[in-house]
């Protein structure tokens, strides 16, 4: 409410973040695990004097750099761009809280990029030892980036005592939040597993020699299996250290239950396929087999990220910023002074659109023309609800969710929005609740014919038209 609104039709702006972040995460974990793969395997190839393997690794490094540095960096900037527009207050809080964390992360990012370029472009021109060391510098810097970013994103899911206990508002309390260790373990596992799956796909398509393919399959199987174990251990710890609101959300949404079961099933399938395939029978590594493994892994990963994002409700930063860009301590003030009146941009909008409704710098809603009431109702909807609901059509669209309920119930629901603990508390005056309800009734679909059709008795025909 302190910033202009970014309206993304159908999808809602936060879902755009979700799409870009999932794409980013699928590559950024490879940037970590793939770096480790290159460092370890280049050392092995030098030690055994395996020229053919070195050539393969050279090709793989080119593919790796193209994917991680170009695609990874573009989607990474994409995340900053979308979070800044979608969740400006949350982004501001994260920047302020973690300013040195970000600065440190950028230093490691620069080290990472420099090491990657030297590793690839000076291939064959550096002494073997220096070349391997570059690989290790890259891998270490990439993993430290992962740890730093995880501390910050984990804080969003569970801020621990940071927001609620006096004296706890320090960088370290925020960074070592209850979710930090579980997520670091799970993400490290994810980096190992996902990069093995990419290595398999790449090797099955480009390594022509069967000896080479089998060796790659066998050598990457152990890290992949270890990765699956770390994901499971980290995942269980993640569940144990969720804040109560997230556990409740996870347990009560049917679709999330199905997705959690799906992740478990996919992880088990991937584990056994890797055990049976690359670990026991390296010869199985055909493009079809590697491609299926990769798809299963990507599906499990994307689902996991989606769940992690969706159970933060009603917060975007746990106990610090609500999903609709309001801080919890502002709610009572907004109820008294008015939502439209309190936001810089909403106030300016009202002054521009309906100047007669502004008297002495105060919005007087009783002076609004009906059309203006609807426009302001829509504005309230965008600012207060659109982070989680599209309008008439799209992601969790509010219209269909209203399910043809009558007006008085819609208003009662708005005024007691947080009776449903997924949703933030109502943050406007009673008059604003009436204004938004007027707008909501225009997107509330008509009741389809149903049981009421059969329940008509003499004199109660109006039941149907509610
Ligand atoms: C933090 C995100 C969030 C915000 C903000 C939010 N909602 Fe919801 N809302 C949800 C979730 C999650 C559900 C459950 C959806 C489901 O079961 O499919 C829900 C359910 C609903 C439902 C159907 C269930 C019920 O209790 O009737 C309606 C109607 C609804 N929201 C309207 C609104 C309106 C109007 C606003 C703004 C005043 C709003 N929501 C703000 C997340 C949010």
Boltz pocket constraint, residues with backbone or C-beta under 6 A from the ligand:
constraints:
  - pocket:
      binder: B
      contacts: [[A, 313], [A, 314], [A, 315], [A, 323], [A, 324], [A, 380], [A, 381], [A, 384], [A, 385], [A, 386], [A, 387], [A, 388], [A, 389], [A, 396], [A, 398], [A, 401], [A, 402], [A, 413], [A, 414], [A, 417], [A, 420], [A, 422], [A, 423], [A, 424], [A, 440]]
      max_distance: 6.0
